[in-house]
Amino acid sequence: LASKTYCPPEKSGRVPTENCNGYVECVKGVQGNNRFDCAPGTIFDAAADTCNWPDAVLDCSPYIAYADGKATDEDLSSIN
């Protein structure tokens, strides 16, 4: 069974979850155990690397799920 993650291969840093409602921490493509939700009314701002007011976020790119290092179109809302 493929391991599913929000983290692109070799990515280190924060990566948004679906709808930019939060983020996960990645270290060299490996997702940490925690998922961090943004405070109500805010979304993850990848450019600022923190949660921010939606009108201040230039782009909330759709999240991409990865399995075995390859992008998928699977819904990962059930993973941590």
MODELLER restraints for C-alpha pairs under 7 A, 6 or more apart:
rsr = mdl.restraints
at = mdl.atoms
rsr.add(forms.Gaussian(group=physical.xy_distance, feature=features.Distance(at['CA:2:A'], at['CA:67:A']), mean=5.66, stdev=0.5))
rsr.add(forms.Gaussian(group=physical.xy_distance, feature=features.Distance(at['CA:2:A'], at['CA:68:A']), mean=5.92, stdev=0.5))
rsr.add(forms.Gaussian(group=physical.xy_distance, feature=features.Distance(at['CA:3:A'], at['CA:67:A']), mean=5.51, stdev=0.5))
rsr.add(forms.Gaussian(group=physical.xy_distance, feature=features.Distance(at['CA:3:A'], at['CA:68:A']), mean=6.28, stdev=0.5))
rsr.add(forms.Gaussian(group=physical.xy_distance, feature=features.Distance(at['CA:4:A'], at['CA:65:A']), mean=6.85, stdev=0.5))
rsr.add(forms.Gaussian(group=physical.xy_distance, feature=features.Distance(at['CA:4:A'], at['CA:66:A']), mean=5.69, stdev=0.5))
rsr.add(forms.Gaussian(group=physical.xy_distance, feature=features.Distance(at['CA:4:A'], at['CA:67:A']), mean=4.68, stdev=0.5))
rsr.add(forms.Gaussian(group=physical.xy_distance, feature=features.Distance(at['CA:5:A'], at['CA:31:A']), mean=6.29, stdev=0.5))
rsr.add(forms.Gaussian(group=physical.xy_distance, feature=features.Distance(at['CA:5:A'], at['CA:65:A']), mean=5.86, stdev=0.5))
rsr.add(forms.Gaussian(group=physical.xy_distance, feature=features.Distance(at['CA:5:A'], at['CA:66:A']), mean=5.28, stdev=0.5))
rsr.add(forms.Gaussian(group=physical.xy_distance, feature=features.Distance(at['CA:5:A'], at['CA:67:A']), mean=6.49, stdev=0.5))
rsr.add(forms.Gaussian(group=physical.xy_distance, feature=features.Distance(at['CA:6:A'], at['CA:15:A']), mean=6.91, stdev=0.5))
rsr.add(forms.Gaussian(group=physical.xy_distance, feature=features.Distance(at['CA:6:A'], at['CA:17:A']), mean=6.94, stdev=0.5))
rsr.add(forms.Gaussian(group=physical.xy_distance, feature=features.Distance(at['CA:6:A'], at['CA:64:A']), mean=6.27, stdev=0.5))
rsr.add(forms.Gaussian(group=physical.xy_distance, feature=features.Distance(at['CA:6:A'], at['CA:65:A']), mean=4.96, stdev=0.5))
rsr.add(forms.Gaussian(group=physical.xy_distance, feature=features.Distance(at['CA:6:A'], at['CA:66:A']), mean=5.97, stdev=0.5))
rsr.add(forms.Gaussian(group=physical.xy_distance, feature=features.Distance(at['CA:7:A'], at['CA:15:A']), mean=6.68, stdev=0.5))
rsr.add(forms.Gaussian(group=physical.xy_distance, feature=features.Distance(at['CA:7:A'], at['CA:26:A']), mean=5.82, stdev=0.5))
rsr.add(forms.Gaussian(group=physical.xy_distance, feature=features.Distance(at['CA:7:A'], at['CA:29:A']), mean=5.19, stdev=0.5))
rsr.add(forms.Gaussian(group=physical.xy_distance, feature=features.Distance(at['CA:7:A'], at['CA:30:A']), mean=6.35, stdev=0.5))
rsr.add(forms.Gaussian(group=physical.xy_distance, feature=features.Distance(at['CA:7:A'], at['CA:31:A']), mean=5.88, stdev=0.5))
rsr.add(forms.Gaussian(group=physical.xy_distance, feature=features.Distance(at['CA:7:A'], at['CA:66:A']), mean=6.67, stdev=0.5))
rsr.add(forms.Gaussian(group=physical.xy_distance, feature=features.Distance(at['CA:8:A'], at['CA:29:A']), mean=5.44, stdev=0.5))
rsr.add(forms.Gaussian(group=physical.xy_distance, feature=features.Distance(at['CA:8:A'], at['CA:66:A']), mean=6.41, stdev=0.5))
rsr.add(forms.Gaussian(group=physical.xy_distance, feature=features.Distance(at['CA:8:A'], at['CA:69:A']), mean=6.82, stdev=0.5))
rsr.add(forms.Gaussian(group=physical.xy_distance, feature=features.Distance(at['CA:9:A'], at['CA:28:A']), mean=6.78, stdev=0.5))
rsr.add(forms.Gaussian(group=physical.xy_distance, feature=features.Distance(at['CA:9:A'], at['CA:29:A']), mean=4.34, stdev=0.5))
rsr.add(forms.Gaussian(group=physical.xy_distance, feature=features.Distance(at['CA:9:A'], at['CA:69:A']), mean=5.45, stdev=0.5))
rsr.add(forms.Gaussian(group=physical.xy_distance, feature=features.Distance(at['CA:10:A'], at['CA:28:A']), mean=4.00, stdev=0.5))
rsr.add(forms.Gaussian(group=physical.xy_distance, feature=features.Distance(at['CA:10:A'], at['CA:29:A']), mean=4.18, stdev=0.5))
rsr.add(forms.Gaussian(group=physical.xy_distance, feature=features.Distance(at['CA:11:A'], at['CA:26:A']), mean=6.17, stdev=0.5))
rsr.add(forms.Gaussian(group=physical.xy_distance, feature=features.Distance(at['CA:11:A'], at['CA:27:A']), mean=6.28, stdev=0.5))
rsr.add(forms.Gaussian(group=physical.xy_distance, feature=features.Distance(at['CA:11:A'], at['CA:28:A']), mean=4.89, stdev=0.5))
rsr.add(forms.Gaussian(group=physical.xy_distance, feature=features.Distance(at['CA:11:A'], at['CA:29:A']), mean=4.60, stdev=0.5))
rsr.add(forms.Gaussian(group=physical.xy_distance, feature=features.Distance(at['CA:12:A'], at['CA:26:A']), mean=4.81, stdev=0.5))
rsr.add(forms.Gaussian(group=physical.xy_distance, feature=features.Distance(at['CA:12:A'], at['CA:27:A']), mean=4.26, stdev=0.5))
rsr.add(forms.Gaussian(group=physical.xy_distance, feature=features.Distance(at['CA:12:A'], at['CA:28:A']), mean=5.00, stdev=0.5))
rsr.add(forms.Gaussian(group=physical.xy_distance, feature=features.Distance(at['CA:12:A'], at['CA:29:A']), mean=6.39, stdev=0.5))
rsr.add(forms.Gaussian(group=physical.xy_distance, feature=features.Distance(at['CA:13:A'], at['CA:25:A']), mean=5.57, stdev=0.5))
rsr.add(forms.Gaussian(group=physical.xy_distance, feature=features.Distance(at['CA:13:A'], at['CA:26:A']), mean=5.18, stdev=0.5))
rsr.add(forms.Gaussian(group=physical.xy_distance, feature=features.Distance(at['CA:13:A'], at['CA:27:A']), mean=6.51, stdev=0.5))
rsr.add(forms.Gaussian(group=physical.xy_distance, feature=features.Distance(at['CA:14:A'], at['CA:23:A']), mean=6.10, stdev=0.5))
rsr.add(forms.Gaussian(group=physical.xy_distance, feature=features.Distance(at['CA:14:A'], at['CA:24:A']), mean=5.59, stdev=0.5))
rsr.add(forms.Gaussian(group=physical.xy_distance, feature=features.Distance(at['CA:14:A'], at['CA:25:A']), mean=4.61, stdev=0.5))
rsr.add(forms.Gaussian(group=physical.xy_distance, feature=features.Distance(at['CA:14:A'], at['CA:26:A']), mean=6.11, stdev=0.5))
rsr.add(forms.Gaussian(group=physical.xy_distance, feature=features.Distance(at['CA:14:A'], at['CA:49:A']), mean=6.88, stdev=0.5))
rsr.add(forms.Gaussian(group=physical.xy_distance, feature=features.Distance(at['CA:15:A'], at['CA:23:A']), mean=5.30, stdev=0.5))
rsr.add(forms.Gaussian(group=physical.xy_distance, feature=features.Distance(at['CA:15:A'], at['CA:24:A']), mean=5.49, stdev=0.5))
rsr.add(forms.Gaussian(group=physical.xy_distance, feature=features.Distance(at['CA:15:A'], at['CA:25:A']), mean=6.46, stdev=0.5))
rsr.add(forms.Gaussian(group=physical.xy_distance, feature=features.Distance(at['CA:16:A'], at['CA:22:A']), mean=5.81, stdev=0.5))
rsr.add(forms.Gaussian(group=physical.xy_distance, feature=features.Distance(at['CA:16:A'], at['CA:23:A']), mean=4.22, stdev=0.5))
rsr.add(forms.Gaussian(group=physical.xy_distance, feature=features.Distance(at['CA:16:A'], at['CA:24:A']), mean=6.54, stdev=0.5))
rsr.add(forms.Gaussian(group=physical.xy_distance, feature=features.Distance(at['CA:16:A'], at['CA:44:A']), mean=6.25, stdev=0.5))
rsr.add(forms.Gaussian(group=physical.xy_distance, feature=features.Distance(at['CA:16:A'], at['CA:63:A']), mean=6.24, stdev=0.5))
rsr.add(forms.Gaussian(group=physical.xy_distance, feature=features.Distance(at['CA:17:A'], at['CA:23:A']), mean=5.04, stdev=0.5))
rsr.add(forms.Gaussian(group=physical.xy_distance, feature=features.Distance(at['CA:17:A'], at['CA:24:A']), mean=6.92, stdev=0.5))
rsr.add(forms.Gaussian(group=physical.xy_distance, feature=features.Distance(at['CA:17:A'], at['CA:63:A']), mean=5.81, stdev=0.5))
rsr.add(forms.Gaussian(group=physical.xy_distance, feature=features.Distance(at['CA:18:A'], at['CA:62:A']), mean=6.69, stdev=0.5))
rsr.add(forms.Gaussian(group=physical.xy_distance, feature=features.Distance(at['CA:18:A'], at['CA:63:A']), mean=5.36, stdev=0.5))
rsr.add(forms.Gaussian(group=physical.xy_distance, feature=features.Distance(at['CA:18:A'], at['CA:77:A']), mean=6.91, stdev=0.5))
rsr.add(forms.Gaussian(group=physical.xy_distance, feature=features.Distance(at['CA:19:A'], at['CA:62:A']), mean=6.53, stdev=0.5))
rsr.add(forms.Gaussian(group=physical.xy_distance, feature=features.Distance(at['CA:20:A'], at['CA:43:A']), mean=5.30, stdev=0.5))
rsr.add(forms.Gaussian(group=physical.xy_distance, feature=features.Distance(at['CA:20:A'], at['CA:44:A']), mean=5.05, stdev=0.5))
rsr.add(forms.Gaussian(group=physical.xy_distance, feature=features.Distance(at['CA:20:A'], at['CA:60:A']), mean=6.21, stdev=0.5))
rsr.add(forms.Gaussian(group=physical.xy_distance, feature=features.Distance(at['CA:21:A'], at['CA:37:A']), mean=6.03, stdev=0.5))
rsr.add(forms.Gaussian(group=physical.xy_distance, feature=features.Distance(at['CA:21:A'], at['CA:38:A']), mean=5.78, stdev=0.5))
rsr.add(forms.Gaussian(group=physical.xy_distance, feature=features.Distance(at['CA:21:A'], at['CA:43:A']), mean=4.97, stdev=0.5))
rsr.add(forms.Gaussian(group=physical.xy_distance, feature=features.Distance(at['CA:21:A'], at['CA:44:A']), mean=6.15, stdev=0.5))
rsr.add(forms.Gaussian(group=physical.xy_distance, feature=features.Distance(at['CA:22:A'], at['CA:36:A']), mean=5.38, stdev=0.5))
rsr.add(forms.Gaussian(group=physical.xy_distance, feature=features.Distance(at['CA:22:A'], at['CA:37:A']), mean=4.08, stdev=0.5))
rsr.add(forms.Gaussian(group=physical.xy_distance, feature=features.Distance(at['CA:22:A'], at['CA:38:A']), mean=4.87, stdev=0.5))
rsr.add(forms.Gaussian(group=physical.xy_distance, feature=features.Distance(at['CA:22:A'], at['CA:43:A']), mean=6.42, stdev=0.5))
rsr.add(forms.Gaussian(group=physical.xy_distance, feature=features.Distance(at['CA:22:A'], at['CA:44:A']), mean=5.52, stdev=0.5))
rsr.add(forms.Gaussian(group=physical.xy_distance, feature=features.Distance(at['CA:23:A'], at['CA:35:A']), mean=6.06, stdev=0.5))
rsr.add(forms.Gaussian(group=physical.xy_distance, feature=features.Distance(at['CA:23:A'], at['CA:36:A']), mean=5.30, stdev=0.5))
rsr.add(forms.Gaussian(group=physical.xy_distance, feature=features.Distance(at['CA:23:A'], at['CA:37:A']), mean=6.55, stdev=0.5))
rsr.add(forms.Gaussian(group=physical.xy_distance, feature=features.Distance(at['CA:23:A'], at['CA:44:A']), mean=6.70, stdev=0.5))
rsr.add(forms.Gaussian(group=physical.xy_distance, feature=features.Distance(at['CA:24:A'], at['CA:31:A']), mean=6.81, stdev=0.5))
rsr.add(forms.Gaussian(group=physical.xy_distance, feature=features.Distance(at['CA:24:A'], at['CA:32:A']), mean=6.83, stdev=0.5))
rsr.add(forms.Gaussian(group=physical.xy_distance, feature=features.Distance(at['CA:24:A'], at['CA:34:A']), mean=6.57, stdev=0.5))
rsr.add(forms.Gaussian(group=physical.xy_distance, feature=features.Distance(at['CA:24:A'], at['CA:35:A']), mean=4.93, stdev=0.5))
rsr.add(forms.Gaussian(group=physical.xy_distance, feature=features.Distance(at['CA:24:A'], at['CA:36:A']), mean=6.10, stdev=0.5))
rsr.add(forms.Gaussian(group=physical.xy_distance, feature=features.Distance(at['CA:25:A'], at['CA:31:A']), mean=5.98, stdev=0.5))
rsr.add(forms.Gaussian(group=physical.xy_distance, feature=features.Distance(at['CA:25:A'], at['CA:32:A']), mean=5.56, stdev=0.5))
rsr.add(forms.Gaussian(group=physical.xy_distance, feature=features.Distance(at['CA:26:A'], at['CA:32:A']), mean=6.03, stdev=0.5))
rsr.add(forms.Gaussian(group=physical.xy_distance, feature=features.Distance(at['CA:33:A'], at['CA:80:A']), mean=6.42, stdev=0.5))
rsr.add(forms.Gaussian(group=physical.xy_distance, feature=features.Distance(at['CA:34:A'], at['CA:80:A']), mean=6.05, stdev=0.5))
rsr.add(forms.Gaussian(group=physical.xy_distance, feature=features.Distance(at['CA:35:A'], at['CA:80:A']), mean=5.45, stdev=0.5))
rsr.add(forms.Gaussian(group=physical.xy_distance, feature=features.Distance(at['CA:38:A'], at['CA:44:A']), mean=6.62, stdev=0.5))
rsr.add(forms.Gaussian(group=physical.xy_distance, feature=features.Distance(at['CA:38:A'], at['CA:51:A']), mean=5.71, stdev=0.5))
rsr.add(forms.Gaussian(group=physical.xy_distance, feature=features.Distance(at['CA:41:A'], at['CA:53:A']), mean=6.81, stdev=0.5))
rsr.add(forms.Gaussian(group=physical.xy_distance, feature=features.Distance(at['CA:42:A'], at['CA:51:A']), mean=5.96, stdev=0.5))
rsr.add(forms.Gaussian(group=physical.xy_distance, feature=features.Distance(at['CA:42:A'], at['CA:52:A']), mean=5.19, stdev=0.5))
rsr.add(forms.Gaussian(group=physical.xy_distance, feature=features.Distance(at['CA:42:A'], at['CA:53:A']), mean=4.74, stdev=0.5))
rsr.add(forms.Gaussian(group=physical.xy_distance, feature=features.Distance(at['CA:42:A'], at['CA:54:A']), mean=5.96, stdev=0.5))
rsr.add(forms.Gaussian(group=physical.xy_distance, feature=features.Distance(at['CA:43:A'], at['CA:51:A']), mean=5.20, stdev=0.5))
rsr.add(forms.Gaussian(group=physical.xy_distance, feature=features.Distance(at['CA:43:A'], at['CA:52:A']), mean=5.59, stdev=0.5))
rsr.add(forms.Gaussian(group=physical.xy_distance, feature=features.Distance(at['CA:43:A'], at['CA:53:A']), mean=6.43, stdev=0.5))
rsr.add(forms.Gaussian(group=physical.xy_distance, feature=features.Distance(at['CA:43:A'], at['CA:54:A']), mean=6.02, stdev=0.5))
rsr.add(forms.Gaussian(group=physical.xy_distance, feature=features.Distance(at['CA:44:A'], at['CA:50:A']), mean=5.74, stdev=0.5))
rsr.add(forms.Gaussian(group=physical.xy_distance, feature=features.Distance(at['CA:44:A'], at['CA:51:A']), mean=4.19, stdev=0.5))
rsr.add(forms.Gaussian(group=physical.xy_distance, feature=features.Distance(at['CA:44:A'], at['CA:52:A']), mean=6.15, stdev=0.5))
rsr.add(forms.Gaussian(group=physical.xy_distance, feature=features.Distance(at['CA:45:A'], at['CA:51:A']), mean=5.50, stdev=0.5))
rsr.add(forms.Gaussian(group=physical.xy_distance, feature=features.Distance(at['CA:45:A'], at['CA:52:A']), mean=5.91, stdev=0.5))
rsr.add(forms.Gaussian(group=physical.xy_distance, feature=features.Distance(at['CA:45:A'], at['CA:57:A']), mean=5.59, stdev=0.5))
rsr.add(forms.Gaussian(group=physical.xy_distance, feature=features.Distance(at['CA:64:A'], at['CA:71:A']), mean=6.45, stdev=0.5))
rsr.add(forms.Gaussian(group=physical.xy_distance, feature=features.Distance(at['CA:64:A'], at['CA:72:A']), mean=6.81, stdev=0.5))
rsr.add(forms.Gaussian(group=physical.xy_distance, feature=features.Distance(at['CA:64:A'], at['CA:73:A']), mean=6.85, stdev=0.5))
rsr.add(forms.Gaussian(group=physical.xy_distance, feature=features.Distance(at['CA:65:A'], at['CA:71:A']), mean=5.77, stdev=0.5))
rsr.add(forms.Gaussian(group=physical.xy_distance, feature=features.Distance(at['CA:65:A'], at['CA:72:A']), mean=5.31, stdev=0.5))
rsr.add(forms.Gaussian(group=physical.xy_distance, feature=features.Distance(at['CA:65:A'], at['CA:73:A']), mean=6.29, stdev=0.5))
rsr.add(forms.Gaussian(group=physical.xy_distance, feature=features.Distance(at['CA:65:A'], at['CA:74:A']), mean=6.15, stdev=0.5))
rsr.add(forms.Gaussian(group=physical.xy_distance, feature=features.Distance(at['CA:65:A'], at['CA:76:A']), mean=6.54, stdev=0.5))
rsr.add(forms.Gaussian(group=physical.xy_distance, feature=features.Distance(at['CA:66:A'], at['CA:72:A']), mean=5.51, stdev=0.5))
